[in-house]
Amino acid sequence: MSAAPRADGSWADVVGEGRLPRFVLICLGVWISAADSMVTATIMPSVGADLGGYAYFGWATAGFLLGSVMAGASSGLLALRFGLRRATAAAAILYALGCALSAAGPDIWSFLIGRVLQGLGGGWVVGFCSVAIGLMFPDRLLPRVYATVTAIWGVASLLGPLIGGIFADLNAWRWVFWLFAIQGVAVAWAAYAMLPRSDQGDAKAKVAWPQLGLIAAGVTAIGLADLAGDFVRSGLLTLGGVGLLAAMVWLDGRAAVRLLPHGAGSLASIPGAGFAAMFLMTVASMGFSIYGPAILQKLNGLSALEAGYVVAGEAAAWTVMGLMVAHLTGPWPARMIRLGSIVAGLGVLLSMFAYPAHTVAGVIVAGLFLGGGFGLSWAFMSQRVLSSLPEGEERAIGAAAMTTVRLTGSAVGAAAAGAVANLVGFSGGLTDESARAAGGWVFASVLPVAALGVMGAFRLTGKATAARA
């Protein structure tokens, strides 16, 4: 007679009962998104210099994330409709095609179109992986599965800057995208080889097109704030974009086909409080990885490789702290959610002072706080949200929604950071003055957002919220 699984799960339990192939595929799918973001952040100064795209610095990330948001938001329903096996393979091929376009494109516009296609394909892959986690792993294993996902980001934080820095210093940044195109094809093959053939999907499943349209319009409006040229127009576009995203949440709560689980529009529910905390904390953190490498190269004279590794300390701290606390149970997850949100908020505050002061040590400390805060809290926030949802379609929607919320926050954060940076002169070129101004204002502008994220985390763990879940 086999032993019963431990109540808190174990690493052997994660890959037991036939879950190993699915677990491997999840790791491969997450690697695409994690490594892509780390490598691209490192090589973007070289891309901007080669293609003349400094004014579109934020869009190189926001365009990728816009595609990722659209894909991630629809991944739960598409997985139900087409089946995880076919859907994941097709998404990986689309990602590979986007990489090829970014690698071969002669100008900034073809590069940005390629980034959007990469975002669509990569977002679907990661979204399908999130659905797989929610459907194929029991609650007791979720902290360890999410800790593994975090560890993949940690590996990417070590290898990504190395890969990007080497290619950037050799003035061969295009080859980075050819390398990822090959990996996309490999993930497509793995999906066909490792996922059950019996999963053919349900042709009756529908897609929430109105909500997807509002998400696209909202993120695009915020992204256009990058190019507005003055504070008033940038502010109006940003507010308009936020309003469209809020309208999406309102509409989704009343729609027959939903992107978010029931209660996600209310801060009094566990999903609503959890998604709000995830979204706001992600928005506040994006300036660190997008503008950090460029500022460090300009103000501190670091190479692309050196700057990439300094910024990658954030992801490394996320990985280490996530693995250290993955085993905690009882009252500790709630405590880690609260502590992590506060620590991440302090990371944003420290970044506001460290970058303009062009102190590498200060940037490293800020990154450790920022990443460490996410490592302490993110897996437990995810577990708390998913555990509050019933099995079946509602849980699949919730699992995909976590990817949607994270990617939407990343896209909004990237676009908003770009708007602020361009308003203080970044679009005119990378100079000491523009780098110093961007280093301060990009983080000062999101301090209120970070504070609201902390409030969301406390609400998620409050007794009133739990009672009404």
Summary of the structure (lengths in Angstrom):
residues: 469
radius of gyration: 20.5
end to end distance: 37.4
largest distance: 70.7
contacts: 1934
relative contact order: 0.15
helix: 81%
strand: 0%
